[in-house]
Amino acid sequence: MEYGLIGEKLGHSFSADIHSKLFGYNYELREVPKDELDSFMKHKAFKAINVTIPYKEAVIPYLDEISPTAKSIGAVNTIINKDGKLYGDNTDFLGLSTLIMHLGLELNGKKVLILGSGGTSKTALAVVKKHGCKEVFRVSRNGTGDCITYDEAKVNHSDADVIINTTPCGMFPKIGEAPVELSDYPKLSGVVDAVYNPLRSKLICDAKKQGITAEGGLYMLVAQAVYAAEKFVDQKVDKKKIDEIYYGLLKSKENIVLVGMPSCGKTTVGRILAFETAKQFIDTDEEIEKFAGKSISEIFAELGEKSFREIESSVIEKVSSLQNAVISTGGGAVLRERNTELLKENGRIYFIDRPLDFLVSTDDRPLSRNRSDLEKLYKERYNIYLGSCDKRIVPSTEVSENVKVIKEEFYNENTCN
């Protein structure tokens, strides 16, 4: 191993994707069990590595030298092997600072809550102090050391202006979870989450729903990796590279999710979109039939709509954790808010708004077998589609034109919002 990342679990990591776009070296992901960390560090069989959870503090005793920044924070995420001497640094500090500036989040004079007590939490503490926060409190489950508990934060600091999450809560594979209820903090002006997989954690989605400035950790990840790569090879990188890599990585990972009425063209458009964007195509109705071993009509006939919706929600939870896909959903997928929330964590939702006059009722659709049922569904669901989507698409009669419109909007939408 010459260059790479060590941690206990790395199945969620994008680091190799990022480093491959920099100086051309081979970057390896190495999962190191806790009982093997000592041997790994003593052998020093690497040129330079990054360090992630849970070893940002544990590696410090093995270092011969540590940068002033890393020393003051008490956490290291970058180690350089210089002729057998290990030099530790912390590029997470620059990464988080860069994310905050990218987001345009003002911390000066603000009260900040930092969720978590590990190495990234310590980094966040140093960053917010540098940005001039008025008060800052670290929050942990047990409230040990200089931390307060979550209950104390809720009771005594509900007036917090900014929350920064450094815990793994909501991280793949356990998506759809959040460490706090944002409604307990009505004065929030900003939320930052170090979690980057999914692209938008539940915490970030909740914040955006409430109109709070918020962003996940992907931009921070890219920025810290660029700063680390500079140290790996002792060369400077044009900082425009951060935006370039971030945007490219975001669009290569983000899902395109299609919602709308039965017969609006989701599957047809979705298959072509998947081909042209080199993304996997997933039809949730097809996945439901595979899961149940029955057709949609049979599920409705034998189990009823309630059981169908339960199966549908289970399938959506599974496919929502995937990335780089085009997902065509069933007409009623948006009826459960939880489904929409999960789909938004890794995806951008497009409502294909085909006019009612162009929709067709068919026998294989249990809830829209005739025209009157179809019209009733349209009236019941239309506002739900509008409220759940990121972008409404008024389709053309030409499928190719619809594909083009969605592609252009998707690739021109250059934030992780």
Phi, psi and omega in degrees: 000118178266307179230148179170195183231135173244147178186177181279318179225123188235016181298340183266357193284140173254004190300320180297322178300319183290309184295333179295341182264008184252265189257007173085001179282160178278125184245119187252140173266120183238108175282121183244113176298155183302324182282358179248358182297317181303312180296317181300313183290324180287331179284333176054037185273059179200159174271317179199143180220157166260157183231133178231188184311130007248034193250009185294335176260326185295335183279345187303318180299342182270356186269143177274333180209150181221140183293155178304321180297309181296323180294317181291329179281322184085026180208144182234136174235359181223128180231128178249132177265107180252095179054044177088354176259132184262124181249124183255143179217175180226098178271353172301326179301310179292324180297313180292320177299319180294320177298315181298319178290321177300322181282343183070032183272124181270121180252346183299123178077010184262159171264127186238136171251128177251117182272122181117159183230007183275199184297320180292327176297318179296321177297315179300322179300314179295321182294312184292329175293319178298325181275008170082029179297151180280314179221147176215137180227131174270140187237130177222166182298318184265345180066030181278163180063228181264019180265157170252165179277167177296323178295319178296320179298316181295319184281315189260345186226038177293348178269016180300144179269326186221140172241132175240119179265124176242008177274164176276009181299127181091358182279146175311135009268359183267064180285168177081015179241151178224143183286337180217160171268118184293340177295342177283352183231076189291347182263006185301134174246349181202145175224130178235137179233127178289344178294131180238354175227100017288168183297325175229109179292168177302323179301316180291318178298319178298318180296314181295325178298328180269004178078021180268136175300125187203150174201149179276190192269005183298316181295320176299317180300314180296314182298313181294327179292321178297315179295324178292317180299322176302320180285327179302314188246003178057047175223152180271151177240135174300125186294347172297340180296331179299310180296320182297312181291318180302309183297314180297318180293317179303311184287337176282338181261329189289141177274151169256117184249127182252127176234160178152177183294155171306139179074014179279349177107014184301313184291316180298310179296319183298318181296318179291319177303315181299318180295315185284339180256001181058037176252156176290141176260132179228126174253115186294330176295320177296320179293325177296316180295322176296315182298315185273341184070023181216160174285163178302316180299320180293322179297314179297316184291321186268328187244338181092166184294321182301314179294323176300316181295326177295315178296316179302316180296322178296318179294317180295321177300321180291311185286337179294335180280347178284163178226165179059049181227157166254120186246116175264122185258160174291160185302330182259010183300328184279357182293334175258120183301325179302322179299314180297317180301316180293317181297330181283343182296325178239005187224165174246125189263128179244125177267113177276101190267069177285131182302150183305322183298339182259359178276150186234133175273140180221157185294335184276004177248103189304328184262359180218050181285336180229171187296319182294321177295320180296316180296322178296315178300317182302314181294322181290326191258342190305310182292332177292318176300314181298319183286338184264343188272157171273332182209132176268130179246120174270107191285150173273168174286344179265119181300319181299325179291322178295319177298315181299316181297315181293317179300314182297317180294318182297313184279343175270346177276099195254029174233169179264034183278000000 
